[in-house]
Amino acid sequence: DTGVSQDPRHKITKRGQNVTFRCDPISEHNRLYWYRQTLGQGPEFLTYFQNEAQLEKSRLLSDRFSAERPKGSFSTLEIQRTEQGDSAMYLCASSPTGAGYGYTFGSGTRLTVV
Amino acid sequence: QKEVEQNSGPLSVPEGAIASLNCTYSDRVSQSFFWYRQYSGKSPELIMSIYSNGDKEDGRFTAQLNKASQYVSLLIRDSQPSDSATYLCAVQISNFGNEKLTFGTGTRLTIIP
């Protein structure tokens, strides 16, 4: 197993465009999480999945953000009508189900909105 | 009050000395605690987890937990320049269906050769 994979590593987009990121978790992990991190801050929770079910979505997440995990494998995070404030590192992580497990993070996708 | 608080630093420690990183949390039902190391431009990497009051040692790292004081710390012995990074404290509330980690803002540690 090669760990958590994220694609692309970097994305530069113009304001108003839509972007989509992909995450492939560790295959044995049922839980998949999306976080966002800006400079000087800790990762901020966006949403998470148990298999294909989206269990929680942050209230900070506007309706421009949507995430899916079809068939409980890879996940996609889409941002519609991007804004400059969306510029950040988007981190995907996975873990086994249950308490006491830390996350394994992917390398992240760095989004720059110009 | 932030859910997880850390001193943002920077914390500068001479090579070979002990680095002490601190974290406090607000939710008393928090049950699992994690320390992540994050190098500049990279993603967080799990280095320690602790669930019970007391100390837990792993090589040069020791995690300490005091649930009564809602305090968790990380000690790094014999600090090396490669330990220079941001250290993130993360807290998990272990209720099924609500097990996401809440992170602090991180403490930036610099080891001075």
HADDOCK unambig.tbl for C-alpha pairs under 7 A between the chains (distance, minus, plus):
assign (segid A and resid 40 and name CA) (segid B and resid 105 and name CA) 6.88 0.50 0.50
assign (segid A and resid 41 and name CA) (segid B and resid 105 and name CA) 4.63 0.50 0.50
assign (segid A and resid 41 and name CA) (segid B and resid 106 and name CA) 6.98 0.50 0.50
assign (segid A and resid 42 and name CA) (segid B and resid 88 and name CA) 6.98 0.50 0.50
assign (segid A and resid 42 and name CA) (segid B and resid 103 and name CA) 5.69 0.50 0.50
assign (segid A and resid 42 and name CA) (segid B and resid 104 and name CA) 5.51 0.50 0.50
assign (segid A and resid 42 and name CA) (segid B and resid 105 and name CA) 4.09 0.50 0.50
assign (segid A and resid 42 and name CA) (segid B and resid 106 and name CA) 6.02 0.50 0.50
assign (segid A and resid 43 and name CA) (segid B and resid 103 and name CA) 6.15 0.50 0.50
assign (segid A and resid 98 and name CA) (segid B and resid 96 and name CA) 6.83 0.50 0.50
assign (segid A and resid 99 and name CA) (segid B and resid 94 and name CA) 5.17 0.50 0.50
assign (segid A and resid 99 and name CA) (segid B and resid 99 and name CA) 6.25 0.50 0.50
assign (segid A and resid 100 and name CA) (segid B and resid 32 and name CA) 5.62 0.50 0.50
assign (segid A and resid 102 and name CA) (segid B and resid 34 and name CA) 6.89 0.50 0.50
assign (segid A and resid 105 and name CA) (segid B and resid 43 and name CA) 6.54 0.50 0.50
assign (segid A and resid 105 and name CA) (segid B and resid 44 and name CA) 6.48 0.50 0.50
assign (segid A and resid 106 and name CA) (segid B and resid 43 and name CA) 6.77 0.50 0.50
assign (segid A and resid 107 and name CA) (segid B and resid 42 and name CA) 6.54 0.50 0.50
assign (segid A and resid 107 and name CA) (segid B and resid 43 and name CA) 5.32 0.50 0.50
assign (segid A and resid 108 and name CA) (segid B and resid 43 and name CA) 6.40 0.50 0.50
